[in-house]
């Protein structure tokens, strides 16, 4: 959907810009000539309204002149600088919540054209711990947001809900290895509803921990009643189940809400070409929780979480 909007912006910008140029070089000189003749024949005794009637500005030209600067500004801002996104699911709790509206920095990982998304200027690359927006590899019409855990050349192991990272691996040898240590915070601030039987849904507290990725520490959530779904993991050739070696130009990403996230564990890697940008800030956050008997539609906010506005960790 986001890509369709980008294409629409490009088309509208191009059409209105061409109309503006055509008017500047073809039609505007003719209007000026008519005005000059009218002024010469009347010794300048022609009011502004009469001049407009003698050389009227076509409606389509007037509309293009008003729309083009605005649309062109939005196109440049959205394509190369910042783009707003809404968080639709809880896969990145507690870093990002449903109802958070974030800004994604588009130029951090290189400038790409807004249609074909071909990179034409190299700027930088993701770093371990970055929260990134990318085209979902299984359906590139969708945008996903996760955290970068594995860099090119890393070997990532996910076992017993614990991440182990081996960096700079080549020919099955790695220069460095460390466990992304977990520091327990509490149990119960966040909960998850689970179907426990055909007729019963129960609420379970989630375990909050601080994960250390080296340069970045961030909070993750784990549900102690859900086992690791290793049978569903993506199998990489030559690697045991639950272990992945990140190819060159690709990244291994995980959701911070580990037991409620569909991420690299299940479908593989994010390529550099599919990166949209880096999530840098929450600019507004809406609350949608309300009593079940509320008459308001579910999409109407019930409050604003001002305390969540700011940078993303």
Secondary structure, DSSP 8 states (H G I E B T S, - for coil): -HHHHHHHHHHHHHHHHHHHHHIIIIIHHHHHHHHHHHHHHTTT---HHHHHHHT---HHHHHHHHHHHHHHHHHHIIIIIEEEEE--SSTTTTTS-TTEEEEEESSTT-EE-TTT--EEE------TT-EEEEE-TT-TTSEEEEEEEE-TT-EEEEETTEEEEEEEEETTEEEEEEE--EEEEEEEEEEEEEE-SSS-EEEEEEEEEEEE-SS-EEEEEE-TTS---GGGS---TTS-TTEEE--TTEEEEE-SBGGG---HHHH--EEGGGEEEEEEEEEEEEE----TT--S-TTS-SEE-GGG-EE--
